[in-house]
Amino acid sequence: MQSESLFIEKENYQLHLKRFYTTENAPSVFLVHGSIEDGKIFYSKSGKGFAPFLAENGFDVFVADLRGRGKSKPHPSRENNFGMASAFEEDIPDFIAKIKSITGKEPDHWVSHSWGGVHLMAYLAKNEAPNLKSMVFFGSKRDIRVRNFKKLLIVDLLWFGFCTFLAKTKGYLPARQYKIGSSDEAKDYFLEVNKWVRSREWKDLRDGFDYADALQTKAVPPILSITGANDMQIGHPVDCKRLLKEIGDQDNFTFKVIGKKQGYKHDYDHINLLTHRDAKADHFREVLEWLKSI
């Protein structure tokens, strides 16, 4: 397996795209991470993770570092601020164009973790993707309505409370410093994500464009959405399943909970659904077979 770092140079920033592949001219997969994290949710320094796993099994894999995350520079700061729409109106189109320049076509499959799924669907609501064959969501939801103690502690008190205070006072969210995430977040991006998470309607914060309504009128490709049985707050099964309903609940949508009760080795949570050492032999293989069947 080979890997390389690709960079997209813009006027005031640089985007990073990590590629893993064994052979060229293979089906291509585009992976997008969620909030307060970067592309390394899909791979490790030692070459483990979902992205290398796909490459080892015949896919040409491209992992994004959205603006300011990972090796995309500069990182968020009081001086480097940007909004959420930068991800699906600028970064994702630039990544797709870069992939097309390498492979000769837009990516065949899209994969996301957590909020990355919202970015991809927001992009799809306003753009055509004629080459797109399927999508895979790992713990992706658009809003959070579940009620339990972990949600109260992590989402309401930590995320909406303490993290909002940090973002407003420091001019960005220093998630790495406070060990609440692997990547810092721009202030406007963070605050705008919060508005969507809390809203019953999925509308643009600038002009009111209704993303859910637009997606319900489109022929969305097959989606496999999975989440961990122990994900009680960030990607609770109830919230993840509702995202599929919000975008049309088509017959080609498949939803699965990954836990012991469902026959898997562990009750996975929001992060180790992708990072657990047993994931490769447990549910990664199942996702691989689903992708190959499309």
C-alpha positions, 0 to 999 in steps of 0.5 A: 500500500502507498500513501501520500499527502496532497495539498491544495493551495488557496489564496489565504490557506492550504488544504490537505488531502491524504491518499492511500492506494495499492493500485491506480484506476481503482474505485475511489472513496472520499472520506470527511471527518466531523467537528473538533477532529481531523482526517486522522479519525480514519487512519493512524501513523502506523497505517491502521484504520478504515482508510488504509483498510479500504486501500488494502482491499482495492479502493483508491482512498482520499481523506480530507482535512477540512480547513484549519484541521490536521495538516490544513493550515493555518489552524483556527485562531482569533485571527483565523476565523471562518464559518461552517459553510466554508466546508461544504461550499468551498472545501468539499468542492475543492477536494472533489476537483483535486480527486478528479484531477488525479483519477479522471472522475469524481469519487465513486463513494463518500464516507463520513464520520459524525458531522462530516455527513452533514457537510456532505449532504449539504453539498449534495443538496445544492450540487449534482454528483453524477458519479456518486454510487453510495455513501457511508455514515459513521455516527452521523446525525444532524440534530440531537434530541435524545435525553439522557445523563451523558447527553446532559453532561457532554452536549448540554453542559460541556459543548453548549456551555463550557465550549461556547464560553471558550469560543467566545472569549478566546476567539476560537475553540482550543479543543486540543488544549482542553483535551476535548477534541483532536482539532481546534475549531474556528469560532463562527464554525463552532457556533453555527454547528451548534445552531443546526444541532439545536434546530428542528429545521435544517435551513441555511443560516444566511438565506433560509435555504431548506437542505432537507427539502432539497434532498427529499426531492433528489434521488440520493444514492444508497446510504449505509448508516451505522452507529455504536450501541454505546454512543449515548450522546453524539451519535445516538441511534435515535438521532442518527436514524432521524437524519435518514428520515430528514433526507427522504428515508428512501428504500436504499437507505440501511441503518445498523447499530453496532453492539453486542446485542446485534452480534458484534464483539463490543458496544462501540462508542462515537470514536472507537467505532472507527478506532477500536483494534477489533473494528477491522475484523468486526464491522469494517469487513461488513462495510467493505462488502456493502461498498463492493456490492453497490 
